[in-house]
Amino acid sequence: MGIKKFKPTTPGRRWMTGLTYDELTTSTPYKPLTMTLKKHAGRWSDWRLTVRHKWGWHAKKYRIIDFIWTDKKGISAKVETIEYDPYRTAFIALICYTDGERRYVLAHKDMQVGDKVVCDENTPLISGNRMEVGNIPTGLEVYSVELLVWQWASSVRAAGAVATVVSQEGEYTQIKLPSGEVRLVHKKCYATLGQVSNLDHGQVVIWKAWRSRWMWKRPTVLGKSMNPVDHPHGGWEGHSPIGMKAPKTPWGMPALGYKTRKRKNTTSRWILKTRKGKLMV
């Protein structure tokens, strides 16, 4: 995958970059696995604003992704297409099982049309295969990690994301997540071998505001540029200082160094090392 630059025909094009999408093999999704999601623009049922900076523009279809795989244990599948997904940063792959069923899965960085993938308790150590983390040797890279048994692939799904199996001890596997956190994962949980596709996603320069609008994003400004009714930092003349010792969130809570975890006593036991390097044992 490469990065393309545009000719500076307009000020909005001068520093803009985009992906070449060389890896994609089709521009048309598999219709039976698509659906339309209703736009809410960050509003609740009575149209009150509940999530800021959201806005709707381009219509797009949601691709139904298989994040479980375990109902197809031992059945091999062949990759038919590599496609773009407007609802996520990574690319997706349409796979066809030997029984004829087709599903969408997250594509890894080296996936190509014609590759064979399979999900089972123990599979060959090939990128794209999904297996129990307890059977994955230490040092291998994984993605689409299942943190709870019989849940789904809930972590390590963004473009270029990758986790590493650190060690196998007792009933649990130690996995280092992209944030640097080392977490205990039950050996019966599943993960996919490899690294998520679209590694160059973070190199794209949006540059102009209207391109963010295409992606359903409204503008964001500093709190001190607002009115006092809109933000604790607002008010006074122009771009004035915030007028307080510690910054606050728009809802009046401390913005720096304030602990917000509600389930610390129940969830911290699975964390061996925090993303900041603090040992929890």
Backbone torsions as a table, in degrees:
resi	resn	phi	psi	omega
1	MET	NA	134.2	-178.8
2	GLY	-120.1	169.0	177.0
3	ILE	-107.3	130.4	178.6
4	LYS	-109.5	145.0	176.3
5	LYS	-106.7	156.0	-178.4
6	PHE	-109.3	150.2	174.5
7	LYS	-67.5	139.0	-176.8
8	PRO	-76.6	60.6	179.3
9	THR	-72.3	-23.5	176.3
10	THR	-139.8	161.4	177.0
11	PRO	-57.7	-32.6	179.8
12	GLY	-72.5	-17.4	-179.7
13	ARG	-96.7	-9.3	-167.9
14	ARG	-60.7	-48.4	-177.3
15	TRP	-111.6	8.5	-177.7
16	MET	-72.3	139.5	174.2
17	THR	-130.3	162.9	179.7
18	GLY	-152.9	171.8	178.8
19	LEU	-85.2	148.7	178.2
20	THR	-83.5	-21.2	179.6
21	TYR	57.4	40.5	179.5
22	ASP	-67.8	-27.1	-175.2
23	GLU	-75.9	-21.6	-174.9
24	LEU	-72.8	143.7	-177.0
25	THR	-112.5	-11.0	178.6
26	THR	-154.7	156.4	178.5
27	SER	-112.4	1.3	-178.5
28	THR	-112.8	123.2	-179.4
29	PRO	-75.4	164.9	176.2
30	TYR	-79.1	109.0	-167.0
31	LYS	-58.1	-41.3	-179.4
32	PRO	-61.6	-17.5	-179.2
33	LEU	-106.3	24.2	177.1
34	THR	-121.0	156.6	177.8
35	MET	-153.5	163.5	179.4
36	THR	-103.2	126.9	175.6
37	LEU	-98.3	133.0	-179.9
38	LYS	-70.6	136.0	179.2
39	LYS	-81.6	137.2	177.0
40	HIS	-120.9	-13.1	177.7
41	ALA	54.3	35.6	178.0
42	GLY	74.6	15.8	-178.0
43	ARG	-104.6	155.8	175.1
44	TRP	-87.2	-177.1	-174.8
45	SER	-63.6	-28.8	177.1
46	ASP	-93.2	15.0	174.6
47	TRP	70.3	19.9	171.0
48	ARG	-77.8	143.7	179.7
49	LEU	-73.0	118.0	179.2
50	THR	-115.3	-25.0	176.5
51	VAL	-126.7	121.0	-176.5
52	ARG	-77.2	161.3	170.0
53	HIS	66.6	25.9	174.9
54	LYS	-111.5	149.3	-175.3
55	TRP	-164.7	146.1	-176.6
56	GLY	-105.2	145.6	175.5
57	TRP	-147.6	-83.6	-174.7
58	HIS	-74.5	136.8	173.4
59	ALA	-74.6	141.4	179.4
60	LYS	-152.0	153.9	-178.3
61	LYS	-99.8	138.8	176.4
62	TYR	-85.6	131.1	177.0
63	ARG	-92.5	128.4	-178.8
64	ILE	-79.9	111.0	-175.6
65	ILE	-97.1	140.0	175.8
66	ASP	-89.8	106.3	177.9
67	PHE	-101.7	10.7	-175.3
68	ILE	-112.0	-59.3	176.6
69	TRP	71.6	-25.3	-167.5
70	THR	-68.1	-16.9	176.2
71	ASP	-77.8	-1.7	177.9
72	LYS	-122.1	38.7	-178.1
73	LYS	-61.8	133.4	174.9
74	GLY	78.1	-2.6	-179.6
75	ILE	-99.6	118.0	-178.6
76	SER	-77.0	155.0	-179.4
77	ALA	-136.3	153.6	-179.1
78	LYS	-114.0	135.3	179.8
79	VAL	-75.6	124.4	-178.8
80	GLU	-100.3	-40.7	-178.4
81	THR	-144.9	155.9	168.8
82	ILE	-114.2	122.9	-169.7
83	GLU	-129.1	162.6	174.3
84	TYR	-88.3	142.5	178.3
85	ASP	-123.4	115.3	-177.2
86	PRO	-69.8	-12.9	-178.1
87	TYR	-97.1	2.6	179.5
88	ARG	-152.0	162.1	-176.7
89	THR	-81.2	-26.1	-179.2
90	ALA	-84.4	161.8	173.5
91	PHE	-86.0	160.3	-179.4
92	ILE	-123.2	160.7	-179.2
93	ALA	-126.8	136.7	173.6
94	LEU	-91.5	118.5	-179.0
95	ILE	-113.6	148.8	179.3
96	CYS	-121.5	119.4	178.9
97	TYR	-75.8	165.1	-179.0
98	THR	-66.3	-20.9	177.1
99	ASP	-86.3	2.6	175.0
100	GLY	97.7	-9.7	-178.9
101	GLU	-78.0	141.8	179.3
102	ARG	-113.7	143.7	178.9
103	ARG	-146.5	156.9	173.6
104	TYR	-96.4	137.6	174.5
105	VAL	-135.7	162.5	174.9
106	LEU	-70.3	134.9	-179.5
107	ALA	-89.5	142.9	173.3
108	HIS	-89.0	172.3	-168.6
109	LYS	-64.9	-27.0	-176.8
110	ASP	-108.3	11.8	-176.5
111	MET	-70.1	138.4	179.5
112	GLN	-135.2	162.1	177.4
113	VAL	-63.8	134.0	-178.9
114	GLY	99.8	-12.3	178.3
115	ASP	-66.0	150.7	177.1
116	LYS	-105.8	133.7	177.1
117	VAL	-129.8	155.1	-179.4
118	VAL	-152.4	151.8	176.1
119	CYS	-119.3	126.8	178.0
120	ASP	-162.0	173.3	179.5
121	GLU	-62.8	-36.1	177.6
122	ASN	-142.1	121.1	-176.4
123	THR	-127.9	167.6	172.4
124	PRO	-59.4	147.3	-176.1
125	LEU	-80.8	69.7	-179.9
126	ILE	-121.1	138.4	179.8
127	SER	-57.6	134.0	-178.1
128	GLY	104.2	-24.5	177.2
129	ASN	-75.9	145.2	-178.0
130	ARG	-115.1	133.4	-174.6
131	MET	-154.2	171.0	178.2
132	GLU	-67.9	138.7	-177.2
133	VAL	-66.0	-23.4	178.4
134	GLY	-67.7	-17.7	179.6
135	ASN	-102.9	4.8	-179.5
136	ILE	-92.5	125.4	179.1
137	PRO	-63.0	153.4	179.6
138	THR	-66.3	145.3	179.1
139	GLY	94.8	-12.9	-179.3
140	LEU	-81.6	151.6	-180.0
141	GLU	-92.4	140.5	-179.1
142	VAL	-137.7	163.6	172.5
143	TYR	-147.0	179.3	-176.0
144	SER	50.0	56.4	-173.8
145	VAL	-83.9	135.6	176.7
146	GLU	-95.8	116.5	-176.1
147	LEU	-87.2	-25.7	177.8
148	LEU	-120.7	139.9	-178.0
149	VAL	-61.7	135.2	-180.0
150	TRP	60.4	27.6	174.4
151	GLN	-93.2	-107.0	173.7
152	TRP	-166.3	175.5	178.0
153	ALA	-72.9	98.3	-172.5
154	SER	-102.9	-10.1	-175.0
155	SER	-132.8	161.4	176.2
156	VAL	57.6	62.9	-177.5
157	ARG	-126.0	-6.0	-178.3
158	ALA	-77.4	166.5	-178.2
159	ALA	-60.0	128.3	177.8
160	GLY	76.4	0.6	-177.0
161	ALA	-72.4	147.7	179.4
162	VAL	-156.2	141.2	174.2
163	ALA	-117.8	162.2	-176.4
164	THR	-127.2	133.7	174.4
165	VAL	-76.6	116.6	-174.8
166	VAL	-88.0	-49.2	-178.1
167	SER	-159.8	163.8	176.6
168	GLN	-120.0	109.7	-177.4
169	GLU	-136.1	120.5	175.8
170	GLY	62.5	-129.5	-175.5
171	GLU	-87.2	-9.4	-172.8
172	TYR	-125.7	157.8	176.2
173	THR	-111.2	137.5	176.7
174	GLN	-92.7	122.3	-178.4
175	ILE	-123.0	130.8	175.8
176	LYS	-92.1	116.2	-177.1
177	LEU	-81.6	166.6	-178.9
178	PRO	-58.1	-26.6	179.4
179	SER	-74.3	-12.1	-174.7
180	GLY	100.3	-8.2	178.8
181	GLU	-72.8	136.2	175.7
182	VAL	-103.2	120.8	-171.7
183	ARG	-126.0	146.5	174.5
184	LEU	-83.5	128.0	178.6
185	VAL	-126.5	134.1	-178.9
186	HIS	-62.2	142.9	-175.5
187	LYS	-66.6	-14.7	177.1
188	LYS	-84.4	-7.7	177.2
189	CYS	-73.3	158.2	-176.2
190	TYR	-109.8	153.3	174.9
191	ALA	-150.6	156.3	-179.6
192	THR	-103.1	136.6	-179.3
193	LEU	-75.2	138.4	176.3
194	GLY	118.3	-164.4	-180.0
195	GLN	-128.7	143.7	-176.5
196	VAL	-63.3	146.7	-177.4
197	SER	-72.0	176.3	177.1
198	ASN	64.3	58.3	-178.4
199	LEU	-66.6	-24.4	-176.6
200	ASP	-88.8	9.5	-177.4
201	HIS	-58.5	-39.9	-177.7
202	GLY	-73.6	-7.8	-179.6
203	GLN	-91.8	-4.6	-176.5
204	VAL	-76.4	133.3	177.9
205	VAL	-100.9	115.8	-178.6
206	ILE	-69.5	-48.3	173.7
207	TRP	71.1	-59.5	-175.0
208	LYS	-104.9	151.4	-173.6
209	ALA	-66.7	-35.2	-175.1
210	TRP	-68.9	-23.9	175.4
211	ARG	-68.3	-33.1	172.8
212	SER	-66.9	-34.1	176.2
213	ARG	-63.7	-35.1	176.4
214	TRP	-61.0	-29.7	-179.4
215	MET	-93.9	20.2	173.5
216	TRP	66.9	35.4	179.7
217	LYS	-117.6	131.9	174.4
218	ARG	-92.5	162.8	-176.9
219	PRO	-65.1	154.6	176.9
220	THR	-123.4	132.5	178.1
221	VAL	-126.3	163.6	177.6
222	LEU	-68.5	151.8	179.7
223	GLY	-63.9	-32.5	-178.6
224	LYS	-74.0	-6.3	173.7
225	SER	-90.5	-2.5	-178.0
226	MET	-96.1	180.0	174.2
227	ASN	-87.3	159.1	179.8
228	PRO	-58.8	-27.4	-179.9
229	VAL	-72.8	-19.2	-175.9
230	ASP	-99.4	-24.4	-175.8
231	HIS	-159.0	143.7	177.4
232	PRO	-60.4	-24.9	179.2
233	HIS	-83.5	-7.1	-171.8
234	GLY	-77.3	167.9	176.3
235	GLY	104.7	-172.8	-176.8
236	TRP	65.1	-158.7	-170.5
237	GLU	-103.1	115.6	175.2
238	GLY	62.5	-137.7	-175.4
239	HIS	-89.9	62.5	-174.9
240	SER	-81.5	164.8	173.3
241	PRO	-60.1	164.0	-174.2
242	ILE	-73.4	-19.7	174.4
243	GLY	77.3	23.9	178.7
244	MET	-150.8	159.5	-175.9
245	LYS	-69.9	-42.5	-177.5
246	ALA	-121.3	136.8	179.1
247	PRO	-69.0	156.2	-179.5
248	LYS	-126.5	161.9	173.8
249	THR	-79.1	169.5	177.3
250	PRO	-59.0	-16.7	-177.8
251	TRP	-105.4	12.1	172.3
252	GLY	89.8	3.3	179.2
253	MET	-87.8	149.9	177.1
254	PRO	-58.2	138.5	-173.6
255	ALA	-96.3	-15.8	-176.6
256	LEU	-126.8	126.5	173.5
257	GLY	75.0	10.5	-178.1
258	TYR	-95.9	125.2	-177.6
259	LYS	-76.7	130.8	-176.9
260	THR	-123.0	-0.3	-177.4
261	ARG	-70.5	129.1	-177.4
262	LYS	-93.1	-27.7	-173.9
263	ARG	-113.8	41.1	-175.7
264	LYS	-60.2	-40.9	-175.6
265	ASN	-69.4	-24.8	-176.2
266	THR	-99.1	-23.4	-175.0
267	THR	-107.8	-21.9	-177.2
268	SER	-69.1	-19.3	-178.3
269	ARG	-68.2	-17.4	178.5
270	TRP	-89.8	-6.9	-177.6
271	ILE	-99.3	118.1	176.3
272	LEU	-86.7	-36.8	-178.3
273	LYS	-144.7	128.1	-178.2
274	THR	-74.5	168.0	179.4
275	ARG	-67.1	-17.2	177.0
276	LYS	-92.7	2.0	175.5
277	GLY	95.2	6.4	-179.1
278	LYS	-83.4	128.0	177.4
279	LEU	-78.0	135.3	-177.0
280	MET	-103.1	4.3	-178.9
281	VAL	-110.2	NA	NA
